[in-house]
Amino acid sequence: MQTIPKTMRAAAIDRFGGPEVLSIHSLPVPVPDAGEVLITVDTAGVGGWDADMREGWSPTGHTRFPLVLGTDGSGTVAAAGSRIRRLKVGDRVYAYSFDNPKGGFYAEYVAVLAERVAHIPKRLDLEQAGAIPTTGLTALQGIDDALHIKRGQSVIIHGAAGGVGSLALQFAKLRGARLLATASGEDGLALVRRLGADTTVDGRQGDIKAAARRFAPNGVDAVLALAGGKALTHCLDALRPGGRLAYPNGIEPEPRKRRGIEIISYDAIAGVREFQRLGRAVEEAKLEVPIAGAYRLADAARAHERLAAGHVLGKIVLRIR
């Protein structure tokens, strides 16, 4: 049995604001209920949704301070509630719990509902696993559940070098799609080529319409939109009649409805079956997890500054231990 301390270090906020409001707190270690597990956190993911919550957005409209940020991460099970049979102390796990009621993953310990926790796929280490619960579920559910991508279909992944896009690209290739990937900068384009894109175009400076016409003269079958703005409109223009576009909620500005085009918004769902599907896809795709930067827990504010600077290729993480 692990010895669990009474208190822990956590990167939390006492008020809304910029990256500077993040600081190290000493907080009580959360106590898991009967249906929860307590995780000793190794790695926490850092995403744009964390910055939104730091600045004042809340899905419930209610925030209690101090607020520990972080929607996902990895580690080992330190304690399991009385109803838990699937997970045991010492298991290596990763988890996704958005707006977690007992605090987020920017901490040495986190208590999470067991259904939102899964064993880490064998091919991933703790850092890679900690980077992908939110982005992996979002990517896979966009490709499979929102767009229903099938072998031979032509797909644009718009924003393919980011945390979600870099995984969605690999899952779409796993399904046998032909891929046009948009990314920015030579380094972004090089990354998406390495991950398997058939055609690439700079989403900020390139001619998306022309690239799409060469890629699919009769129009593309589907678009997964992970960035908004004028470039997304060009991706919409590239769709064939009856084509479909999916985007995770939070993409701004949202794509406008268009006659003859199906537009689907969605949120990632975390559950036992969803994590099982993600685990299989990770193994089958031989998934590569690009890490854009790794920071100590004490440097959480710096991680958010890096996030705000933009051009993040892959995912930023915090190394808690």
C-alpha positions as CSV (number, residue, x, y, z in Angstrom):
1,M,0.0,0.0,0.0
2,Q,1.2,3.5,-0.8
3,T,1.5,6.0,2.0
4,I,-0.7,8.9,1.0
5,P,0.2,12.3,2.5
6,K,-2.4,14.7,3.9
7,T,-1.4,17.6,1.6
8,M,0.0,18.0,-1.9
9,R,1.5,20.6,-4.2
10,A,-0.8,21.9,-6.9
11,A,-0.7,24.7,-9.5
12,A,-3.9,26.6,-8.8
13,I,-5.5,30.0,-9.2
14,D,-7.1,32.2,-6.6
15,R,-8.5,34.6,-9.1
16,F,-9.1,34.8,-12.9
17,G,-6.4,36.4,-15.1
18,G,-3.4,35.7,-17.2
19,P,-0.7,33.0,-16.8
20,E,0.7,35.0,-13.8
21,V,-2.3,34.0,-11.6
22,L,-1.1,30.3,-11.6
23,S,1.0,29.6,-8.5
24,I,2.0,26.6,-6.3
25,H,-0.4,25.9,-3.5
26,S,-0.3,23.4,-0.6
27,L,-3.8,21.7,-0.7
28,P,-5.4,18.7,0.9
29,V,-5.1,15.5,-1.0
30,P,-8.6,14.7,-2.3
31,V,-10.3,11.6,-0.8
32,P,-11.8,9.3,-3.4
33,D,-15.5,8.3,-3.1
34,A,-16.6,4.7,-3.6
35,G,-16.7,5.1,-7.4
36,E,-13.5,7.0,-7.7
37,V,-9.8,6.3,-7.9
38,L,-7.0,8.5,-6.5
39,I,-4.1,8.9,-9.0
40,T,-0.6,9.9,-8.2
41,V,-0.1,12.2,-11.1
42,D,3.0,11.8,-13.3
43,T,2.1,14.0,-16.3
44,A,-0.7,16.5,-16.9
45,G,-1.8,17.8,-20.3
46,V,-2.0,21.5,-20.9
47,G,-4.6,22.7,-23.3
48,G,-6.4,25.8,-24.6
49,W,-9.4,24.9,-22.5
50,D,-7.2,25.3,-19.4
51,A,-6.4,28.8,-20.4
52,D,-10.1,29.6,-21.0
53,M,-10.9,28.4,-17.4
54,R,-8.0,30.4,-16.0
55,E,-9.5,33.5,-17.6
56,G,-12.9,32.9,-16.2
57,W,-14.9,30.5,-18.4
58,S,-16.7,27.7,-16.6
59,P,-19.0,25.1,-18.2
60,T,-21.2,25.2,-15.1
61,G,-21.0,29.0,-14.4
62,H,-19.7,28.4,-10.9
63,T,-16.0,28.4,-9.8
64,R,-14.6,27.7,-6.4
65,F,-11.2,29.0,-5.5
66,P,-8.5,27.8,-5.2
67,L,-9.1,26.2,-8.6
68,V,-6.7,23.4,-9.7
69,L,-6.6,23.4,-13.5
70,G,-6.1,20.4,-15.8
71,T,-8.5,18.1,-17.6
72,D,-6.2,15.1,-18.2
73,G,-3.1,13.3,-17.3
74,S,-1.4,10.0,-16.4
75,G,0.0,8.3,-13.3
76,T,-0.5,5.4,-11.0
77,V,-3.5,4.4,-8.9
78,A,-2.8,5.3,-5.3
79,A,-6.1,4.3,-3.8
80,A,-9.4,2.9,-5.2
81,G,-12.9,3.3,-3.9
82,S,-14.9,0.4,-2.4
83,R,-16.9,-0.2,-5.6
84,I,-13.8,-0.3,-7.9
85,R,-12.9,-3.8,-9.4
86,R,-11.4,-2.9,-12.8
87,L,-8.5,-0.8,-11.4
88,K,-6.1,-1.5,-8.5
89,V,-3.4,0.2,-6.6
90,G,-0.2,0.4,-8.6
91,D,-1.9,0.3,-12.1
92,R,-0.5,2.7,-14.7
93,V,-3.4,4.8,-15.9
94,Y,-4.5,7.8,-17.9
95,A,-7.6,9.8,-17.4
96,Y,-9.9,12.6,-18.7
97,S,-12.3,14.5,-16.5
98,F,-13.4,17.9,-17.7
99,D,-14.1,20.4,-14.9
100,N,-13.3,17.7,-12.3
101,P,-15.3,18.4,-9.1
102,K,-12.4,17.5,-6.8
103,G,-9.8,19.5,-8.7
104,G,-7.8,19.1,-11.9
105,F,-4.5,17.3,-12.9
106,Y,-2.1,20.2,-12.2
107,A,-1.4,18.5,-8.8
108,E,0.4,15.6,-7.2
109,Y,-2.8,13.7,-6.7
110,V,-6.2,13.8,-8.4
111,A,-9.5,11.9,-7.6
112,V,-11.4,10.9,-10.7
113,L,-14.5,8.8,-11.4
114,A,-13.3,5.3,-12.3
115,E,-15.2,5.3,-15.6
116,R,-13.0,8.1,-16.8
117,V,-9.8,6.3,-16.1
118,A,-8.1,3.5,-18.2
119,H,-5.0,1.4,-18.3
120,I,-2.3,3.0,-20.4
121,P,-1.8,1.4,-23.9
122,K,1.4,-0.7,-23.9
123,R,3.2,1.4,-26.6
124,L,2.9,4.6,-24.6
125,D,5.1,5.8,-21.7
126,L,3.6,7.9,-18.9
127,E,4.5,11.3,-20.5
128,Q,2.9,10.3,-23.9
129,A,-0.2,8.9,-22.1
130,G,-0.6,12.0,-20.0
131,A,-0.6,14.2,-23.1
132,I,-3.5,12.5,-25.0
133,P,-6.7,11.6,-23.0
134,T,-8.5,14.8,-24.0
135,T,-6.9,15.2,-27.5
136,G,-7.0,11.4,-28.3
137,L,-10.7,11.0,-27.4
138,T,-11.5,14.2,-29.3
139,A,-9.5,13.1,-32.4
140,L,-10.8,9.6,-32.6
141,Q,-14.5,10.5,-32.0
142,G,-14.2,13.2,-34.6
143,I,-12.9,10.7,-37.2
144,D,-15.1,7.7,-36.3
145,D,-18.3,9.0,-34.7
146,A,-18.8,12.5,-36.2
147,L,-17.4,12.0,-39.7
148,H,-17.6,8.1,-40.0
149,I,-14.4,8.1,-42.2
150,K,-14.1,5.1,-44.4
151,R,-11.3,3.7,-46.6
152,G,-10.6,5.7,-49.7
153,Q,-12.4,8.9,-48.6
154,S,-10.7,12.2,-49.1
155,V,-10.4,14.3,-45.9
156,I,-9.0,17.7,-44.9
157,I,-7.6,17.9,-41.4
158,H,-7.6,21.6,-40.8
159,G,-5.1,22.4,-38.0
160,A,-3.3,19.1,-38.3
161,A,-0.2,19.9,-36.3
162,G,-1.9,20.7,-33.0
163,G,-2.7,18.4,-30.1
164,V,-5.9,17.1,-31.6
165,G,-5.0,17.3,-35.3
166,S,-1.7,15.4,-35.0
167,L,-3.6,12.5,-33.6
168,A,-6.6,12.8,-35.8
169,L,-4.4,12.6,-38.8
170,Q,-3.0,9.3,-37.7
171,F,-6.4,7.9,-36.9
172,A,-7.7,8.9,-40.3
173,K,-4.8,7.2,-42.0
174,L,-5.6,4.1,-39.9
175,R,-9.1,4.2,-41.4
176,G,-7.6,4.3,-44.9
177,A,-8.4,7.9,-45.8
178,R,-6.6,10.1,-48.2
179,L,-5.5,13.2,-46.3
180,L,-4.9,16.9,-47.1
181,A,-3.5,18.4,-43.9
182,T,-3.2,22.2,-43.2
183,A,-0.6,23.4,-40.8
184,S,1.5,26.6,-40.4
185,G,5.2,27.1,-40.9
186,E,7.8,24.8,-42.4
187,D,8.1,22.9,-39.1
188,G,4.3,22.4,-38.9
189,L,4.2,21.1,-42.5
190,A,7.2,18.8,-41.9
191,L,5.4,17.3,-38.9
192,V,2.2,16.5,-40.7
193,R,4.1,15.0,-43.6
194,R,6.0,12.8,-41.2
195,L,2.7,11.7,-39.6
196,G,1.3,10.5,-42.9
197,A,-0.4,13.4,-44.7
198,D,-0.7,12.8,-48.5
199,T,-0.8,16.5,-49.3
200,T,0.0,19.5,-47.2
201,V,-0.7,23.3,-47.4
202,D,0.1,26.2,-45.1
203,G,-3.2,27.1,-43.5
204,R,-2.2,30.8,-43.1
205,Q,-0.3,31.6,-46.2
206,G,-1.0,28.9,-48.7
207,D,-3.8,28.6,-51.3
208,I,-6.1,26.0,-49.7
209,K,-8.7,26.1,-52.5
210,A,-6.1,25.4,-55.2
211,A,-4.5,22.6,-53.1
212,A,-7.9,21.0,-52.5
213,R,-8.8,21.1,-56.2
214,R,-5.6,19.3,-57.1
215,F,-6.1,16.8,-54.2
216,A,-9.8,16.1,-54.9
217,P,-11.0,17.6,-58.2
218,N,-14.7,16.7,-57.5
219,G,-14.5,17.9,-53.9
220,V,-13.4,16.4,-50.7
221,D,-15.7,14.0,-48.7
222,A,-15.1,15.5,-45.2
223,V,-13.3,18.1,-43.1
224,L,-12.3,17.9,-39.5
225,A,-12.0,21.5,-38.4
226,L,-9.6,22.2,-35.5
227,A,-9.2,25.9,-36.2
228,G,-11.6,28.6,-37.3
229,G,-11.5,31.8,-39.4
230,K,-11.1,32.5,-43.1
231,A,-9.0,29.4,-43.8
232,L,-11.8,27.2,-42.6
233,T,-14.2,28.9,-45.0
234,H,-11.8,27.8,-47.8
235,C,-12.0,24.3,-46.5
236,L,-15.8,24.4,-46.6
237,D,-15.5,25.6,-50.2
238,A,-13.6,22.5,-51.0
239,L,-16.3,20.1,-49.9
240,R,-18.3,18.2,-52.5
241,P,-22.2,18.5,-52.4
242,G,-23.3,16.2,-49.6
243,G,-20.0,16.5,-47.8
244,R,-19.6,16.9,-44.1
245,L,-17.6,19.0,-41.7
246,A,-17.1,18.2,-38.0
247,Y,-15.6,20.4,-35.3
248,P,-15.2,20.1,-31.5
249,N,-17.1,22.6,-29.5
250,G,-14.9,25.6,-28.7
251,I,-13.6,26.2,-32.2
252,E,-14.1,29.9,-33.0
253,P,-15.5,31.4,-35.0
254,E,-17.8,28.4,-35.7
255,P,-18.3,27.4,-39.3
256,R,-21.4,28.9,-40.9
257,K,-24.2,26.6,-42.0
258,R,-24.2,26.0,-45.8
259,R,-26.8,24.4,-48.0
260,G,-26.0,20.8,-49.0
261,I,-23.2,20.5,-46.4
262,E,-23.7,18.6,-43.1
263,I,-22.0,20.5,-40.2
264,I,-21.5,18.5,-37.0
265,S,-20.3,19.9,-33.6
266,Y,-19.4,17.5,-30.9
267,D,-17.7,17.1,-27.5
268,A,-15.4,14.3,-26.6
269,I,-17.0,11.6,-24.3
270,A,-14.9,9.8,-21.7
271,G,-16.1,6.3,-20.6
272,V,-14.9,2.7,-20.3
273,R,-15.8,1.8,-23.9
274,E,-14.5,5.1,-25.3
275,F,-11.1,4.5,-23.6
276,Q,-11.1,0.9,-24.9
277,R,-11.6,2.1,-28.4
278,L,-8.8,4.7,-28.0
279,G,-6.5,2.1,-26.6
280,R,-7.0,-0.1,-29.6
281,A,-6.6,2.8,-32.1
282,V,-3.3,3.8,-30.3
283,E,-1.9,0.3,-30.8
284,E,-3.1,-0.2,-34.3
285,A,-2.0,3.2,-35.6
286,K,1.4,2.8,-33.8
287,L,0.6,6.3,-32.6
288,E,3.2,9.0,-32.4
289,V,2.5,11.6,-29.7
290,P,4.3,14.9,-30.5
291,I,5.3,16.8,-27.3
292,A,5.7,20.5,-27.9
293,G,7.2,21.2,-24.5
294,A,7.4,19.8,-21.0
295,Y,7.5,21.9,-17.9
296,R,7.8,21.3,-14.2
297,L,4.7,21.8,-12.0
298,A,6.3,24.9,-10.5
299,D,6.5,26.3,-14.1
300,A,2.8,25.9,-14.9
301,A,2.6,29.7,-15.6
302,R,5.5,29.4,-18.1
303,A,3.6,26.5,-19.8
304,H,0.6,28.8,-20.1
305,E,2.8,31.6,-21.5
306,R,4.0,29.1,-24.1
307,L,0.5,28.1,-24.9
308,A,-0.5,31.8,-25.4
309,A,2.4,32.3,-27.8
310,G,0.8,30.0,-30.2
311,H,2.2,27.7,-32.9
312,V,2.2,24.7,-30.6
313,L,3.1,21.5,-32.5
314,G,1.5,18.7,-30.6
315,K,0.9,19.0,-26.9
316,I,2.4,20.8,-24.0
317,V,2.6,18.9,-20.7
318,L,3.5,19.3,-17.1
319,R,5.9,16.8,-15.5
320,I,4.4,16.6,-12.0
321,R,7.0,14.0,-10.7
